[in-house]
């Protein structure tokens, strides 16, 4: 039996009682070539581009990341790629906070096209939903971006805490903000983790 992450393996064993020796973890593969970009050369003190891609819905954490960006007093732009049922609510929240210059909704587009054109600095994965093995994290890593993510589902199979990004306990929004600010403020750390 093949599982895409350790989380999925544990779920399979507990739900189906399959013998643990019969379950192997094989992460989904991805062609990294379309995502590879030259390392970002922006230095400390410049505008930092934070990147979110996904369906724009509450369970994916769009409102959470907008709230976090609102609380960050830095030169930062959150690029939101995707569409979904929560988009109007997300846009209203941005307007309420008066941070239209800090949050840009790009709509649906190919992940790698945005990455190649925008050269974002940091990838955020604020999902509250358990996912088997989030491919968008792996794709962002191919582009050299460190990730800040809530540690749920198979996220920890993709992000190595404090090496390729930061894992934060789901619901700890203040800690998520602190880890994001740490990367925003430290160009060398972004380069090393990316």
WOWOTA-V768275 format. One record per pair of residues at least 12 apart in sequence whose ideal C-beta (glycine too) atoms are under 6 Angstrom apart, sorted by the first residue. I is the first residue (numbers start at 1). J is the second residue. If there is no record, write none. Layout:
i: <I I>
j: <J J>
This chain:
i: <1 1 1 2 2 3 3 4 4 4 5 5 5 5 6 6 7 7 8 9 9 27 28 28 30 30 30 32 34 35 35 35 35 35 36 37 37 39 40 40 43 44 47 48 48 48 49 49 49 50 50 50 50 51 51 51 52 52 52 53 53 53 53 54 55 55 56 56 56 56 56 56 57 57 57 58 59 59 60 61 61 61 62 62 64 65 65 66 66 68 68 69 70 70 71 72 74 76 77 78 79 80 81 81 81 83 83 111 115 121 122 122 122 123 123 123 124 125 125 125 126 130 130 131 132 133 133 137 138 144 145 146 146 146 146 146 147 147 148 148 148 148 150 150 151 152 164 165 166>
j: <18 22 23 24 26 23 25 28 132 133 132 133 154 157 25 157 153 154 132 23 25 133 133 135 135 138 139 142 112 112 115 139 142 143 142 116 143 144 119 121 187 187 75 76 121 184 77 120 121 76 78 122 124 79 120 123 65 80 124 81 82 111 136 82 82 84 82 83 84 86 87 90 84 85 86 86 128 129 127 126 127 128 86 90 126 124 126 93 94 176 177 102 97 99 177 181 184 184 102 103 104 105 106 109 114 107 108 139 143 190 145 146 183 140 145 147 148 137 147 149 150 152 153 153 154 154 157 158 158 194 194 165 183 190 193 194 159 165 165 166 179 180 168 170 167 170 193 193 179>
